[in-house]
Amino acid sequence: LGNGGTINGGIVVEKGTLIGGKKYKGNDLYAALINEMGVINGDIEIKSGATLNGGVVNWDSLNMKNTKVGGIKVSGTINGNIATYSGTIGSIEIEESAVVKEGIRIGTSNWKDPGVIEGNIIVKGTLNGNIDSSGTINGKIEYEGKTAVNINNNRGGVIQQGITNKGTATINNRGTTT
């Protein structure tokens, strides 16, 4: 499922399987749901009866600074990662019942401006990958997930409201955390 326009609402995957697997621009990035150069004014929700065979990606491939998703809420399964490359996501929430088979990435598109999370990243479920950021998180990272993870705030990365770890996480801070 792809969006390159404007959706004045959200996207809800309630049950079943959304097939993806398209590789994007030479990256190891397989997506079932991608917002490339588009705006989704509501949230993307993956309900507990739903599975995505590929990740959820918000990608501002031309660095136009208008690629946006309201938020991402997961209580189902994502067989991939959650990522924003030079775009903006309101918040990311992985609920206790959720499984995300890869990590969370906040990075750049073609070495342009990094991605932004306007609010918080909250993980309570299973995350089988790292939280990697070279972008800006205007809220906090709150980790109480079911698996051990690395939280990597890389060079250029900013976490405005800190990190709370109630699970098992190794925190590597090469950026700015307040």
C-alpha positions in Angstrom: 0.0 0.0 0.0 1.5 3.3 -1.0 0.6 6.9 -0.6 2.1 9.9 -2.5 -0.8 12.3 -2.0 -2.9 13.5 1.0 -5.1 11.3 3.2 -7.3 13.4 5.5 -7.7 10.6 8.0 -5.8 7.5 8.9 -5.1 4.0 7.7 -6.3 1.1 9.8 -5.3 -2.5 9.0 -7.8 -4.4 11.2 -7.2 -8.0 10.2 -5.6 -10.3 7.7 -2.3 -9.9 6.0 -1.0 -7.0 3.9 1.6 -8.3 1.5 4.6 -6.1 0.8 8.2 -6.8 0.1 9.1 -4.2 -2.4 12.7 -3.1 -2.1 13.2 0.6 -2.3 16.1 2.4 -4.0 18.8 0.0 -3.1 18.2 0.0 0.6 17.5 -3.1 2.7 14.1 -1.6 3.1 11.1 -3.8 2.4 7.7 -2.1 2.9 4.2 -3.3 3.1 3.0 0.3 3.7 4.9 3.3 2.5 4.1 7.0 2.6 6.5 8.5 0.1 6.3 12.2 -0.4 2.7 12.1 1.0 0.7 13.4 3.9 -1.4 11.2 6.2 -3.2 13.5 8.6 -4.3 10.7 10.9 -2.7 7.6 12.4 -1.5 4.4 10.8 -2.9 1.6 13.0 -2.0 -2.1 12.8 -4.7 -3.9 14.9 -4.1 -7.1 16.8 -5.6 -9.3 14.1 -3.4 -7.8 11.3 0.0 -8.8 9.9 2.2 -6.7 7.5 4.7 -8.7 5.4 7.1 -5.7 5.2 7.7 -2.6 7.2 5.9 0.8 7.6 8.0 3.5 6.0 7.6 7.3 5.9 10.0 8.6 3.3 10.7 12.1 2.0 12.8 11.0 -0.9 13.3 14.6 -2.2 13.7 16.3 1.1 10.7 18.6 0.5 9.9 18.7 4.3 6.2 18.0 3.9 6.1 14.2 4.2 4.1 13.4 7.3 2.2 10.7 9.2 0.1 11.6 12.3 1.3 8.6 14.3 1.9 4.8 14.1 0.2 2.5 16.6 0.9 -1.2 16.5 -0.9 -4.0 18.3 -0.5 -6.6 15.6 2.6 -7.9 13.7 4.9 -6.1 11.4 7.4 -8.4 9.6 9.8 -5.5 8.9 10.7 -2.2 10.5 9.2 1.2 11.3 11.2 4.0 9.7 11.1 7.6 8.8 13.7 9.0 6.3 13.7 12.8 6.3 9.9 12.8 7.0 7.9 13.5 10.2 5.9 11.0 12.3 3.8 12.3 15.2 4.5 9.3 17.6 5.3 5.6 17.5 3.6 3.2 20.0 4.2 -0.5 20.0 1.6 -2.0 22.4 2.1 -5.0 24.6 0.5 -7.5 22.2 2.6 -6.2 19.2 5.5 -7.8 17.4 7.8 -5.8 15.2 10.3 -8.1 13.6 12.9 -5.4 12.9 13.8 -2.1 14.5 12.8 1.5 14.5 14.9 3.9 12.3 14.9 7.7 12.2 17.3 8.7 9.5 18.0 10.6 6.4 17.0 10.4 2.7 19.9 10.7 0.3 22.0 12.4 3.1 19.6 15.3 3.5 17.7 16.4 6.6 17.0 13.6 9.1 13.6 12.4 10.2 11.6 13.8 13.0 9.3 12.2 15.7 7.1 15.0 17.0 6.1 13.1 20.2 7.2 9.9 21.9 8.4 6.5 21.0 6.8 4.0 23.4 7.6 0.3 23.2 5.8 -2.3 25.4 5.7 -5.2 23.0 8.2 -7.3 21.2 10.8 -5.3 19.1 13.4 -7.6 17.4 15.9 -4.9 16.4 17.4 -1.6 17.5 16.0 1.8 17.9 18.4 3.8 15.7 18.2 7.6 15.3 20.2 10.3 13.7 17.2 12.5 13.6 15.1 14.5 16.2 12.7 13.0 18.8 10.9 15.9 20.3 9.4 13.7 23.0 11.1 10.8 24.8 11.9 7.1 24.3 10.1 4.9 26.8 11.2 1.3 26.6 9.6 -1.5 28.5 9.6 -4.0 25.7 9.8 -7.8 26.0 13.2 -8.2 24.2 16.7 -6.7 24.8 17.4 -3.9 22.4 20.1 -1.3 21.6 18.9 2.3 21.7 21.4 4.2 19.4 21.2 8.0 19.4 23.7 8.6 16.7 25.7 11.7 15.7 23.3 14.5 14.9 20.5 12.7 16.8 18.5 14.7 19.4 16.2 13.3 22.1 14.5 16.3 23.7 12.9 14.6 26.7 15.3 11.7 27.5 15.1 7.9 27.7 13.2 5.8 30.2 14.3 2.2 30.3 12.0 -0.2 32.2 13.1 -3.2 30.1 16.5 -4.4 28.9 18.2 -1.9 26.7 21.8 -0.8 26.0 21.9 2.9 25.4 24.5 4.3 23.1 24.4 8.1 23.0 26.6 9.8 20.4 24.1 12.7 19.9 22.3 15.0 22.3 19.9 13.8 25.0 18.2 16.2 27.4 
